[in-house]
Amino acid sequence: MTIRSLRSTAATTSRTAAAAFAAMLFGSFILYGVGFAQPQQIHDAAHDARHSFAFPCH
């Protein structure tokens, strides 16, 4: 492997890790932020979505 290909691999890995972290943050916001929202319709939609994915919520 050349130095250029090692740098490219490191950059790709870094971008992938950053994208995965951003997706986890967004997913956490959706599950918890919207799930604990006060408006009943938003809460019910998040609650139903959690049940459809077999995610325990209570």
CHARMM-style PDB file with segment names, atoms N, HN, CA, C and O in Angstrom:
ATOM      1  N   MET     1       0.831  -1.177   0.000  1.00  0.00      PROA
ATOM      2  CA  MET     1       0.000   0.000   0.000  1.00  0.00      PROA
ATOM      3  C   MET     1       0.879   1.245   0.000  1.00  0.00      PROA
ATOM      4  O   MET     1       1.941   1.290   0.622  1.00  0.00      PROA
ATOM      5  N   THR     2       0.411   2.221  -0.699  1.00  0.00      PROA
ATOM      6  HN  THR     2      -0.451   2.185  -1.204  1.00  0.00      PROA
ATOM      7  CA  THR     2       1.149   3.476  -0.726  1.00  0.00      PROA
ATOM      8  C   THR     2       0.616   4.406   0.341  1.00  0.00      PROA
ATOM      9  O   THR     2      -0.444   4.167   0.920  1.00  0.00      PROA
ATOM     10  N   ILE     3       1.351   5.455   0.593  1.00  0.00      PROA
ATOM     11  HN  ILE     3       2.212   5.649   0.123  1.00  0.00      PROA
ATOM     12  CA  ILE     3       0.928   6.437   1.600  1.00  0.00      PROA
ATOM     13  C   ILE     3      -0.361   7.106   1.168  1.00  0.00      PROA
ATOM     14  O   ILE     3      -1.227   7.393   1.995  1.00  0.00      PROA
ATOM     15  N   ARG     4      -0.491   7.354  -0.132  1.00  0.00      PROA
ATOM     16  HN  ARG     4       0.212   7.121  -0.804  1.00  0.00      PROA
ATOM     17  CA  ARG     4      -1.713   7.995  -0.639  1.00  0.00      PROA
ATOM     18  C   ARG     4      -2.941   7.120  -0.379  1.00  0.00      PROA
ATOM     19  O   ARG     4      -3.981   7.636   0.030  1.00  0.00      PROA
ATOM     20  N   SER     5      -2.843   5.823  -0.605  1.00  0.00      PROA
ATOM     21  HN  SER     5      -1.998   5.404  -0.937  1.00  0.00      PROA
ATOM     22  CA  SER     5      -3.995   4.951  -0.377  1.00  0.00      PROA
ATOM     23  C   SER     5      -4.303   4.815   1.105  1.00  0.00      PROA
ATOM     24  O   SER     5      -5.467   4.670   1.477  1.00  0.00      PROA
ATOM     25  N   LEU     6      -3.285   4.858   1.959  1.00  0.00      PROA
ATOM     26  HN  LEU     6      -2.339   4.976   1.657  1.00  0.00      PROA
ATOM     27  CA  LEU     6      -3.517   4.831   3.403  1.00  0.00      PROA
ATOM     28  C   LEU     6      -4.250   6.074   3.865  1.00  0.00      PROA
ATOM     29  O   LEU     6      -5.154   5.985   4.696  1.00  0.00      PROA
ATOM     30  N   ARG     7      -3.875   7.239   3.336  1.00  0.00      PROA
ATOM     31  HN  ARG     7      -3.141   7.311   2.661  1.00  0.00      PROA
ATOM     32  CA  ARG     7      -4.564   8.479   3.684  1.00  0.00      PROA
ATOM     33  C   ARG     7      -6.016   8.441   3.220  1.00  0.00      PROA
ATOM     34  O   ARG     7      -6.922   8.883   3.927  1.00  0.00      PROA
ATOM     35  N   SER     8      -6.217   7.907   2.023  1.00  0.00      PROA
ATOM     36  HN  SER     8      -5.481   7.548   1.449  1.00  0.00      PROA
ATOM     37  CA  SER     8      -7.571   7.817   1.484  1.00  0.00      PROA
ATOM     38  C   SER     8      -8.432   6.891   2.336  1.00  0.00      PROA
ATOM     39  O   SER     8      -9.599   7.187   2.594  1.00  0.00      PROA
ATOM     40  N   THR     9      -7.865   5.780   2.768  1.00  0.00      PROA
ATOM     41  HN  THR     9      -6.917   5.540   2.559  1.00  0.00      PROA
ATOM     42  CA  THR     9      -8.587   4.841   3.613  1.00  0.00      PROA
ATOM     43  C   THR     9      -8.921   5.474   4.958  1.00  0.00      PROA
ATOM     44  O   THR     9     -10.025   5.296   5.472  1.00  0.00      PROA
ATOM     45  N   ALA    10      -7.974   6.211   5.529  1.00  0.00      PROA
ATOM     46  HN  ALA    10      -7.077   6.356   5.111  1.00  0.00      PROA
ATOM     47  CA  ALA    10      -8.209   6.875   6.810  1.00  0.00      PROA
ATOM     48  C   ALA    10      -9.299   7.939   6.681  1.00  0.00      PROA
ATOM     49  O   ALA    10     -10.135   8.083   7.573  1.00  0.00      PROA
ATOM     50  N   ALA    11      -9.292   8.679   5.578  1.00  0.00      PROA
ATOM     51  HN  ALA    11      -8.613   8.562   4.854  1.00  0.00      PROA
ATOM     52  CA  ALA    11     -10.305   9.710   5.365  1.00  0.00      PROA
ATOM     53  C   ALA    11     -11.684   9.079   5.195  1.00  0.00      PROA
ATOM     54  O   ALA    11     -12.672   9.597   5.716  1.00  0.00      PROA
ATOM     55  N   THR    12     -11.756   7.972   4.475  1.00  0.00      PROA
ATOM     56  HN  THR    12     -10.953   7.551   4.052  1.00  0.00      PROA
ATOM     57  CA  THR    12     -13.024   7.281   4.275  1.00  0.00      PROA
ATOM     58  C   THR    12     -13.552   6.741   5.603  1.00  0.00      PROA
ATOM     59  O   THR    12     -14.743   6.855   5.890  1.00  0.00      PROA
ATOM     60  N   THR    13     -12.674   6.160   6.405  1.00  0.00      PROA
ATOM     61  HN  THR    13     -11.706   6.068   6.172  1.00  0.00      PROA
ATOM     62  CA  THR    13     -13.067   5.641   7.703  1.00  0.00      PROA
ATOM     63  C   THR    13     -13.549   6.765   8.612  1.00  0.00      PROA
ATOM     64  O   THR    13     -14.525   6.609   9.346  1.00  0.00      PROA
ATOM     65  N   SER    14     -12.864   7.884   8.556  1.00  0.00      PROA
ATOM     66  HN  SER    14     -12.071   8.011   7.960  1.00  0.00      PROA
ATOM     67  CA  SER    14     -13.251   9.036   9.370  1.00  0.00      PROA
ATOM     68  C   SER    14     -14.627   9.561   8.964  1.00  0.00      PROA
ATOM     69  O   SER    14     -15.450   9.873   9.824  1.00  0.00      PROA
ATOM     70  N   ARG    15     -14.875   9.658   7.682  1.00  0.00      PROA
ATOM     71  HN  ARG    15     -14.207   9.404   6.983  1.00  0.00      PROA
ATOM     72  CA  ARG    15     -16.179  10.129   7.197  1.00  0.00      PROA
ATOM     73  C   ARG    15     -17.294   9.157   7.572  1.00  0.00      PROA
ATOM     74  O   ARG    15     -18.390   9.570   7.950  1.00  0.00      PROA
ATOM     75  N   THR    16     -17.006   7.878   7.464  1.00  0.00      PROA
ATOM     76  HN  THR    16     -16.116   7.542   7.157  1.00  0.00      PROA
ATOM     77  CA  THR    16     -17.996   6.864   7.818  1.00  0.00      PROA
ATOM     78  C   THR    16     -18.338   6.931   9.299  1.00  0.00      PROA
ATOM     79  O   THR    16     -19.505   6.842   9.678  1.00  0.00      PROA
ATOM     80  N   ALA    17     -17.318   7.088  10.130  1.00  0.00      PROA
ATOM     81  HN  ALA    17     -16.370   7.160   9.822  1.00  0.00      PROA
ATOM     82  CA  ALA    17     -17.544   7.187  11.574  1.00  0.00      PROA
ATOM     83  C   ALA    17     -18.346   8.442  11.910  1.00  0.00      PROA
ATOM     84  O   ALA    17     -19.238   8.397  12.758  1.00  0.00      PROA
ATOM     85  N   ALA    18     -18.042   9.542  11.263  1.00  0.00      PROA
ATOM     86  HN  ALA    18     -17.318   9.579  10.575  1.00  0.00      PROA
ATOM     87  CA  ALA    18     -18.774  10.787  11.513  1.00  0.00      PROA
ATOM     88  C   ALA    18     -20.237  10.644  11.080  1.00  0.00      PROA
ATOM     89  O   ALA    18     -21.136  11.113  11.778  1.00  0.00      PROA
ATOM     90  N   ALA    19     -20.477  10.014   9.956  1.00  0.00      PROA
ATOM     91  HN  ALA    19     -19.748   9.633   9.388  1.00  0.00      PROA
ATOM     92  CA  ALA    19     -21.849   9.814   9.479  1.00  0.00      PROA
ATOM     93  C   ALA    19     -22.613   8.886  10.415  1.00  0.00      PROA
ATOM     94  O   ALA    19     -23.788   9.124  10.693  1.00  0.00      PROA
ATOM     95  N   ALA    20     -21.969   7.844  10.898  1.00  0.00      PROA
ATOM     96  HN  ALA    20     -21.014   7.651  10.672  1.00  0.00      PROA
ATOM     97  CA  ALA    20     -22.625   6.917  11.824  1.00  0.00      PROA
ATOM     98  C   ALA    20     -22.967   7.617  13.138  1.00  0.00      PROA
ATOM     99  O   ALA    20     -24.045   7.403  13.691  1.00  0.00      PROA
ATOM    100  N   PHE    21     -22.063   8.445  13.633  1.00  0.00      PROA
ATOM    101  HN  PHE    21     -21.187   8.619  13.183  1.00  0.00      PROA
ATOM    102  CA  PHE    21     -22.312   9.183  14.866  1.00  0.00      PROA
ATOM    103  C   PHE    21     -23.475  10.158  14.693  1.00  0.00      PROA
ATOM    104  O   PHE    21     -24.330  10.272  15.572  1.00  0.00      PROA
ATOM    105  N   ALA    22     -23.506  10.859  13.564  1.00  0.00      PROA
ATOM    106  HN  ALA    22     -22.811  10.767  12.850  1.00  0.00      PROA
ATOM    107  CA  ALA    22     -24.598  11.791  13.290  1.00  0.00      PROA
ATOM    108  C   ALA    22     -25.932  11.047  13.197  1.00  0.00      PROA
ATOM    109  O   ALA    22     -26.951  11.536  13.685  1.00  0.00      PROA
ATOM    110  N   ALA    23     -25.928   9.875  12.577  1.00  0.00      PROA
ATOM    111  HN  ALA    23     -25.100   9.478  12.181  1.00  0.00      PROA
ATOM    112  CA  ALA    23     -27.157   9.088  12.469  1.00  0.00      PROA
ATOM    113  C   ALA    23     -27.633   8.624  13.836  1.00  0.00      PROA
ATOM    114  O   ALA    23     -28.835   8.607  14.099  1.00  0.00      PROA
ATOM    115  N   MET    24     -26.700   8.246  14.713  1.00  0.00      PROA
ATOM    116  HN  MET    24     -25.723   8.260  14.498  1.00  0.00      PROA
ATOM    117  CA  MET    24     -27.079   7.829  16.067  1.00  0.00      PROA
ATOM    118  C   MET    24     -27.656   8.999  16.861  1.00  0.00      PROA
ATOM    119  O   MET    24     -28.625   8.826  17.600  1.00  0.00      PROA
ATOM    120  N   LEU    25     -27.073  10.181  16.715  1.00  0.00      PROA
ATOM    121  HN  LEU    25     -26.286  10.322  16.114  1.00  0.00      PROA
ATOM    122  CA  LEU    25     -27.606  11.352  17.406  1.00  0.00      PROA
ATOM    123  C   LEU    25     -29.010  11.682  16.919  1.00  0.00      PROA
ATOM    124  O   LEU    25     -29.905  11.956  17.720  1.00  0.00      PROA
ATOM    125  N   PHE    26     -29.197  11.655  15.622  1.00  0.00      PROA
ATOM    126  HN  PHE    26     -28.471  11.433  14.971  1.00  0.00      PROA
ATOM    127  CA  PHE    26     -30.515  11.948  15.048  1.00  0.00      PROA
ATOM    128  C   PHE    26     -31.537  10.910  15.495  1.00  0.00      PROA
ATOM    129  O   PHE    26     -32.659  11.258  15.863  1.00  0.00      PROA
ATOM    130  N   GLY    27     -31.155   9.647  15.464  1.00  0.00      PROA
ATOM    131  HN  GLY    27     -30.244   9.365  15.165  1.00  0.00      PROA
ATOM    132  CA  GLY    27     -32.050   8.583  15.900  1.00  0.00      PROA
ATOM    133  C   GLY    27     -32.421   8.713  17.365  1.00  0.00      PROA
ATOM    134  O   GLY    27     -33.571   8.498  17.745  1.00  0.00      PROA
ATOM    135  N   SER    28     -31.446   9.065  18.182  1.00  0.00      PROA
ATOM    136  HN  SER    28     -30.511   9.241  17.873  1.00  0.00      PROA
ATOM    137  CA  SER    28     -31.714   9.265  19.611  1.00  0.00      PROA
ATOM    138  C   SER    28     -32.682  10.421  19.827  1.00  0.00      PROA
ATOM    139  O   SER    28     -33.575  10.342  20.671  1.00  0.00      PROA
ATOM    140  N   PHE    29     -32.503  11.481  19.071  1.00  0.00      PROA
ATOM    141  HN  PHE    29     -31.778  11.545  18.386  1.00  0.00      PROA
ATOM    142  CA  PHE    29     -33.431  12.612  19.171  1.00  0.00      PROA
ATOM    143  C   PHE    29     -34.845  12.184  18.798  1.00  0.00      PROA
ATOM    144  O   PHE    29     -35.808  12.540  19.478  1.00  0.00      PROA
ATOM    145  N   ILE    30     -34.964  11.432  17.734  1.00  0.00      PROA
ATOM    146  HN  ILE    30     -34.182  11.144  17.181  1.00  0.00      PROA
ATOM    147  CA  ILE    30     -36.292  10.994  17.296  1.00  0.00      PROA
ATOM    148  C   ILE    30     -36.936  10.107  18.355  1.00  0.00      PROA
ATOM    149  O   ILE    30     -38.102  10.303  18.701  1.00  0.00      PROA
ATOM    150  N   LEU    31     -36.189   9.132  18.873  1.00  0.00      PROA
ATOM    151  HN  LEU    31     -35.242   8.973  18.592  1.00  0.00      PROA
ATOM    152  CA  LEU    31     -36.767   8.210  19.850  1.00  0.00      PROA
ATOM    153  C   LEU    31     -37.093   8.868  21.183  1.00  0.00      PROA
ATOM    154  O   LEU    31     -38.156   8.633  21.757  1.00  0.00      PROA
ATOM    155  N   TYR    32     -36.179   9.689  21.669  1.00  0.00      PROA
ATOM    156  HN  TYR    32     -35.315   9.881  21.203  1.00  0.00      PROA
ATOM    157  CA  TYR    32     -36.354  10.247  23.001  1.00  0.00      PROA
ATOM    158  C   TYR    32     -36.895  11.673  22.986  1.00  0.00      PROA
ATOM    159  O   TYR    32     -37.788  11.999  23.767  1.00  0.00      PROA
ATOM    160  N   GLY    33     -36.377  12.514  22.123  1.00  0.00      PROA
ATOM    161  HN  GLY    33     -35.651  12.249  21.488  1.00  0.00      PROA
ATOM    162  CA  GLY    33     -36.832  13.895  22.070  1.00  0.00      PROA
ATOM    163  C   GLY    33     -38.282  14.026  21.662  1.00  0.00      PROA
ATOM    164  O   GLY    33     -39.059  14.720  22.318  1.00  0.00      PROA
ATOM    165  N   VAL    34     -38.643  13.370  20.597  1.00  0.00      PROA
ATOM    166  HN  VAL    34     -38.012  12.806  20.064  1.00  0.00      PROA
ATOM    167  CA  VAL    34     -40.027  13.423  20.123  1.00  0.00      PROA
ATOM    168  C   VAL    34     -40.914  12.539  20.991  1.00  0.00      PROA
ATOM    169  O   VAL    34     -42.086  12.850  21.203  1.00  0.00      PROA
ATOM    170  N   GLY    35     -40.363  11.449  21.488  1.00  0.00      PROA
ATOM    171  HN  GLY    35     -39.411  11.197  21.316  1.00  0.00      PROA
ATOM    172  CA  GLY    35     -41.148  10.529  22.308  1.00  0.00      PROA
ATOM    173  C   GLY    35     -41.634  11.152  23.602  1.00  0.00      PROA
ATOM    174  O   GLY    35     -42.693  10.784  24.109  1.00  0.00      PROA
ATOM    175  N   PHE    36     -40.873  12.091  24.140  1.00  0.00      PROA
ATOM    176  HN  PHE    36     -40.013  12.390  23.728  1.00  0.00      PROA
ATOM    177  CA  PHE    36     -41.270  12.745  25.383  1.00  0.00      PROA
ATOM    178  C   PHE    36     -41.866  14.133  25.142  1.00  0.00      PROA
ATOM    179  O   PHE    36     -41.985  14.928  26.075  1.00  0.00      PROA
ATOM    180  N   ALA    37     -42.235  14.421  23.911  1.00  0.00      PROA
ATOM    181  HN  ALA    37     -42.137  13.775  23.153  1.00  0.00      PROA
ATOM    182  CA  ALA    37     -42.826  15.719  23.588  1.00  0.00      PROA
ATOM    183  C   ALA    37     -44.198  15.851  24.235  1.00  0.00      PROA
ATOM    184  O   ALA    37     -44.869  14.851  24.492  1.00  0.00      PROA
ATOM    185  N   GLN    38     -44.604  17.066  24.494  1.00  0.00      PROA
ATOM    186  HN  GLN    38     -44.059  17.878  24.286  1.00  0.00      PROA
ATOM    187  CA  GLN    38     -45.886  17.315  25.161  1.00  0.00      PROA
ATOM    188  C   GLN    38     -47.110  17.140  24.262  1.00  0.00      PROA
ATOM    189  O   GLN    38     -48.099  16.553  24.702  1.00  0.00      PROA
ATOM    190  N   PRO    39     -47.079  17.632  23.005  1.00  0.00      PROA
ATOM    191  CA  PRO    39     -48.279  17.450  22.175  1.00  0.00      PROA
ATOM    192  C   PRO    39     -48.603  15.958  22.023  1.00  0.00      PROA
ATOM    193  O   PRO    39     -47.741  15.164  21.648  1.00  0.00      PROA
ATOM    194  N   GLN    40     -49.815  15.600  22.309  1.00  0.00      PROA
ATOM    195  HN  GLN    40     -50.515  16.245  22.614  1.00  0.00      PROA
ATOM    196  CA  GLN    40     -50.200  14.191  22.365  1.00  0.00      PROA
ATOM    197  C   GLN    40     -50.036  13.471  21.025  1.00  0.00      PROA
ATOM    198  O   GLN    40     -49.661  12.299  21.008  1.00  0.00      PROA
ATOM    199  N   GLN    41     -50.306  14.139  19.910  1.00  0.00      PROA
ATOM    200  HN  GLN    41     -50.611  15.091  19.924  1.00  0.00      PROA
ATOM    201  CA  GLN    41     -50.199  13.483  18.614  1.00  0.00      PROA
ATOM    202  C   GLN    41     -48.754  13.103  18.291  1.00  0.00      PROA
ATOM    203  O   GLN    41     -48.495  12.021  17.762  1.00  0.00      PROA
ATOM    204  N   ILE    42     -47.815  13.995  18.610  1.00  0.00      PROA
ATOM    205  HN  ILE    42     -48.025  14.873  19.040  1.00  0.00      PROA
ATOM    206  CA  ILE    42     -46.402  13.697  18.357  1.00  0.00      PROA
ATOM    207  C   ILE    42     -45.956  12.545  19.240  1.00  0.00      PROA
ATOM    208  O   ILE    42     -45.267  11.634  18.782  1.00  0.00      PROA
ATOM    209  N   HSD    43     -46.347  12.585  20.498  1.00  0.00      PROA
ATOM    210  HN  HSD    43     -46.907  13.325  20.871  1.00  0.00      PROA
ATOM    211  CA  HSD    43     -45.983  11.509  21.427  1.00  0.00      PROA
ATOM    212  C   HSD    43     -46.558  10.173  20.962  1.00  0.00      PROA
ATOM    213  O   HSD    43     -45.860   9.159  20.957  1.00  0.00      PROA
ATOM    214  N   ASP    44     -47.828  10.177  20.573  1.00  0.00      PROA
ATOM    215  HN  ASP    44     -48.395  11.000  20.578  1.00  0.00      PROA
ATOM    216  CA  ASP    44     -48.464   8.931  20.135  1.00  0.00      PROA
ATOM    217  C   ASP    44     -47.815   8.377  18.880  1.00  0.00      PROA
ATOM    218  O   ASP    44     -47.664   7.161  18.755  1.00  0.00      PROA
ATOM    219  N   ALA    45     -47.430   9.235  17.950  1.00  0.00      PROA
ATOM    220  HN  ALA    45     -47.553  10.222  18.052  1.00  0.00      PROA
ATOM    221  CA  ALA    45     -46.769   8.772  16.724  1.00  0.00      PROA
ATOM    222  C   ALA    45     -45.424   8.129  17.051  1.00  0.00      PROA
ATOM    223  O   ALA    45     -45.096   7.073  16.509  1.00  0.00      PROA
ATOM    224  N   ALA    46     -44.645   8.751  17.928  1.00  0.00      PROA
ATOM    225  HN  ALA    46     -44.911   9.609  18.368  1.00  0.00      PROA
ATOM    226  CA  ALA    46     -43.358   8.174  18.320  1.00  0.00      PROA
ATOM    227  C   ALA    46     -43.569   6.876  19.087  1.00  0.00      PROA
ATOM    228  O   ALA    46     -42.821   5.915  18.902  1.00  0.00      PROA
ATOM    229  N   HSD    47     -44.572   6.843  19.937  1.00  0.00      PROA
ATOM    230  HN  HSD    47     -45.179   7.623  20.087  1.00  0.00      PROA
ATOM    231  CA  HSD    47     -44.877   5.655  20.723  1.00  0.00      PROA
ATOM    232  C   HSD    47     -45.252   4.490  19.816  1.00  0.00      PROA
ATOM    233  O   HSD    47     -44.771   3.374  20.014  1.00  0.00      PROA
ATOM    234  N   ASP    48     -46.099   4.734  18.832  1.00  0.00      PROA
ATOM    235  HN  ASP    48     -46.490   5.640  18.672  1.00  0.00      PROA
ATOM    236  CA  ASP    48     -46.497   3.688  17.895  1.00  0.00      PROA
ATOM    237  C   ASP    48     -45.317   3.223  17.054  1.00  0.00      PROA
ATOM    238  O   ASP    48     -45.197   2.035  16.753  1.00  0.00      PROA
ATOM    239  N   ALA    49     -44.447   4.150  16.677  1.00  0.00      PROA
ATOM    240  HN  ALA    49     -44.544   5.114  16.922  1.00  0.00      PROA
ATOM    241  CA  ALA    49     -43.267   3.771  15.896  1.00  0.00      PROA
ATOM    242  C   ALA    49     -42.343   2.885  16.720  1.00  0.00      PROA
ATOM    243  O   ALA    49     -41.789   1.915  16.203  1.00  0.00      PROA
ATOM    244  N   ARG    50     -42.175   3.211  17.998  1.00  0.00      PROA
ATOM    245  HN  ARG    50     -42.625   3.998  18.418  1.00  0.00      PROA
ATOM    246  CA  ARG    50     -41.328   2.376  18.857  1.00  0.00      PROA
ATOM    247  C   ARG    50     -41.904   0.972  18.971  1.00  0.00      PROA
ATOM    248  O   ARG    50     -41.159  -0.006  18.920  1.00  0.00      PROA
ATOM    249  N   HSD    51     -43.209   0.859  19.125  1.00  0.00      PROA
ATOM    250  HN  HSD    51     -43.815   1.654  19.167  1.00  0.00      PROA
ATOM    251  CA  HSD    51     -43.815  -0.470  19.213  1.00  0.00      PROA
ATOM    252  C   HSD    51     -43.665  -1.237  17.907  1.00  0.00      PROA
ATOM    253  O   HSD    51     -43.466  -2.451  17.931  1.00  0.00      PROA
ATOM    254  N   SER    52     -43.755  -0.563  16.775  1.00  0.00      PROA
ATOM    255  HN  SER    52     -43.917   0.424  16.755  1.00  0.00      PROA
ATOM    256  CA  SER    52     -43.641  -1.254  15.488  1.00  0.00      PROA
ATOM    257  C   SER    52     -42.241  -1.823  15.267  1.00  0.00      PROA
ATOM    258  O   SER    52     -42.073  -2.788  14.521  1.00  0.00      PROA
ATOM    259  N   PHE    53     -41.229  -1.225  15.919  1.00  0.00      PROA
ATOM    260  HN  PHE    53     -41.366  -0.442  16.525  1.00  0.00      PROA
ATOM    261  CA  PHE    53     -39.862  -1.736  15.820  1.00  0.00      PROA
ATOM    262  C   PHE    53     -39.491  -2.626  17.008  1.00  0.00      PROA
ATOM    263  O   PHE    53     -38.322  -2.973  17.178  1.00  0.00      PROA
ATOM    264  N   ALA    54     -40.473  -2.995  17.829  1.00  0.00      PROA
ATOM    265  HN  ALA    54     -41.423  -2.713  17.691  1.00  0.00      PROA
ATOM    266  CA  ALA    54     -40.279  -3.834  19.011  1.00  0.00      PROA
ATOM    267  C   ALA    54     -39.306  -3.193  19.997  1.00  0.00      PROA
ATOM    268  O   ALA    54     -38.541  -3.894  20.660  1.00  0.00      PROA
ATOM    269  N   PHE    55     -39.333  -1.870  20.094  1.00  0.00      PROA
ATOM    270  HN  PHE    55     -39.954  -1.301  19.555  1.00  0.00      PROA
ATOM    271  CA  PHE    55     -38.493  -1.139  21.021  1.00  0.00      PROA
ATOM    272  C   PHE    55     -39.285  -0.951  22.314  1.00  0.00      PROA
ATOM    273  O   PHE    55     -40.355  -0.344  22.301  1.00  0.00      PROA
ATOM    274  N   PRO    56     -38.767  -1.467  23.428  1.00  0.00      PROA
ATOM    275  CA  PRO    56     -39.521  -1.328  24.680  1.00  0.00      PROA
ATOM    276  C   PRO    56     -39.542   0.129  25.147  1.00  0.00      PROA
ATOM    277  O   PRO    56     -38.502   0.785  25.197  1.00  0.00      PROA
ATOM    278  N   CYS    57     -40.704   0.617  25.480  1.00  0.00      PROA
ATOM    279  HN  CYS    57     -41.549   0.084  25.439  1.00  0.00      PROA
ATOM    280  CA  CYS    57     -40.795   2.005  25.910  1.00  0.00      PROA
ATOM    281  C   CYS    57     -41.509   2.169  27.234  1.00  0.00      PROA
ATOM    282  O   CYS    57     -41.547   3.272  27.780  1.00  0.00      PROA
ATOM    283  N   HSD    58     -42.079   1.091  27.767  1.00  0.00      PROA
ATOM    284  HN  HSD    58     -42.048   0.195  27.324  1.00  0.00      PROA
ATOM    285  CA  HSD    58     -42.682   1.175  29.100  1.00  0.00      PROA
ATOM    286  C   HSD    58     -42.801  -0.203  29.680  1.00  0.00      PROA
ATOM    287  OT1 HSD    58     -43.285  -0.361  30.801  1.00  0.00      PROA
TER     288      HSD     58
END
